[in-house]
Amino acid sequence: MVINYGSFYDFPHLFDKLMNDLHDPQPTSLRGATFPPLYISEDDVNVYVRALLPGAAMEDVELAIEDNTLVLRGELKPVQGKYHQQERPTGSFQRLVKVNVPIHKDGITATMKSGMLFVQLPKSTAMQPHTIHIQPR
């Protein structure tokens, strides 16, 4: 039998968290429900989205672009076995990523390796910086 005393020793932190949660309008259950974690970045040419999906198979993940919103949905199947504690999330998930620049939809690429999904969204050429060279008269 496994007994977890961690929360007993962490009482001061839990009390502070409770007091902070009373002043926060967003319920605790919604704050912890954000899965999968995303890393979003951009450069002059692309928007990059990385999603951490440990244990997900490619056939269980779906990507779509709808009205400048990247839709990531799928399902993490539970790992079979007998566990004392399981902290890996399972079940259906969906994340929406609003992209605030025009995207060249035909150039979107996605790859998955070692539980990390990589999505590259190329910006429309109209949004890319263009250098104007000054000519002498």
Residue pairs with C-beta under 8 A, 6 or more apart in sequence:
2 84
2 85
4 85
7 14
21 28
34 95
35 89
35 93
35 95
36 51
36 52
36 53
36 72
36 93
36 95
36 117
37 51
37 52
38 49
38 50
38 51
38 52
38 95
38 97
39 48
39 49
39 50
39 51
39 52
40 47
40 48
40 49
40 50
40 97
41 47
41 48
42 48
42 101
42 123
44 123
44 128
44 129
45 122
45 123
45 128
46 120
46 121
46 122
46 123
47 99
47 101
47 103
47 120
47 121
47 123
48 118
48 119
48 120
48 121
49 70
49 72
49 97
49 117
49 118
49 119
49 121
50 116
50 117
50 118
50 119
51 72
51 95
51 116
51 117
51 119
52 115
52 116
53 61
53 74
53 76
53 112
53 115
53 116
53 117
54 88
54 115
55 76
55 77
55 79
55 88
55 115
56 74
56 76
56 112
56 115
56 117
57 77
58 112
60 74
60 75
60 76
60 77
61 72
61 73
61 74
61 112
61 117
62 71
62 72
62 73
62 74
63 70
63 71
63 72
63 110
63 119
64 70
64 71
65 71
65 103
65 105
65 108
65 121
68 98
68 99
68 100
68 102
68 103
69 96
69 97
69 98
69 99
70 96
70 97
70 99
70 119
70 121
71 94
71 95
71 96
72 93
72 94
72 95
72 96
72 97
72 117
72 119
73 92
73 93
73 94
73 95
74 92
74 93
75 91
75 92
75 93
76 88
76 89
76 90
76 91
76 93
77 90
78 86
78 90
79 86
79 88
79 90
99 121
101 123
101 124
101 127
102 123
102 124
102 126
102 127
103 121
103 122
103 123
103 124
104 122
104 123
104 124
104 125
107 122
108 119
108 120
108 121
108 122
109 119
109 120
110 117
110 118
110 119
110 120
111 117
111 118
112 118
